[in-house]
Amino acid sequence: MIGRFFHTPGAKKFGITPRFWDPDKEARDERERRIKEEMGIVDEKVDDGRPYRPNVKGQFRSQGGLSRTSEDARRSQSRRLIWIILILALVLYLFFYSDFLG
């Protein structure tokens, strides 16, 4: 137990292996790109001039109500703090001004 008290864990390494990686498809796409480049064929991409913005903002919070907004979290934290202060005040009152504890 004492040995674990002073133990500091080492840094965790990040290692991710791609789940769906097809080396054949990657090699085929690379060959196609190289051949198109040699032949002068250019894939035309539609560009409307606006930068790409993913539509991710706020989607993690709307996953079925599992997470609370910051206002709800702040409100519950304030209630918890008030309860702790009230309980502490009651214990101190009983300790100093009452014959309850002896």
N, C-alpha and C positions, 0 to 999 in steps of 0.2 A: 504494500500500500504506500509506503514512504517513497519507494522507488518511482511509482507512478505519479506522485505528487510533483516531483521536479522534472518529469519527462515533458519535453516539448516535441510535438509531432513534426515530422519533416514535411517539406513542401510536396503537395500532390502534383503528379505529372499529368499533363493533358495529352491524351492519346485517343484519337478518333479514327476509326477505320470506316471508309465509305461502305454503305450497305449495298447499294445498287450501282456497281461499277462494271461496265462491260468493256474490257480492253479491246475486243474486236471492233465494237461500234466506234470507239474512240479512234482506232487506227483507220477505220474506213472513212470516218468524217475528215480526218487529217489528209488522207489521200485525195478525197473529193475536193477539199479546199485547195490543195496544191495543184490538182489538175485544172480546176476552174481558174486558178490564178495564172497558170501557164497559157491557157486558151484565151484568156482575157474576158471571161464571163464574170460579171459582177452581180452579186445578189443585191437587189435593191431593197432597202429597208425604208419603210415609211417613217419619216421624221417630221413631226409637226412643230419642231422648234422649242418645245417645252421640255424641261428636264424631267426625268423619270422620278415619280414619287410613289412609293408603295402605299397601298391602302391598308396599313397595319395599325395606325394610330387608334388607340382605344379598344381594340378588339380583344385584348387580354382581359380587360375588366368585364366585358360582356359575355363571359363564358358560363352563363348559368347562375350568376350571383354568388360565386364562391369567394370572390374578393370584395372588399369594401372600398368605398371611396375614401379619400383622405379626410373629408369632413366627418364621416361616420367614425373613422378610426380616432380622430381627434376628440370627438364627443365621448366615445367610450373610455378613452384614456383619462379624460377629465373626470368622468364619473368614478372611475377606479381610484383616482387620486383623492377625491373627496371622501370616498369610503375609507380609505387607508388613514386619512387624517382624522376622521371621526372615531374610528376604532382606537387609534393611538391616543386621542384625547380622552376617551373613556377609560382606557387602561391607566393612563397617567392620573386621572381623577381618582380612580379606585385605589391606586397605589399611594397617593399623597393625602387625600382628604377622606378616606373611608377606613373603617375598621374591618373591612371585608377580608383583607389579606393578612391581617394580624397585627 
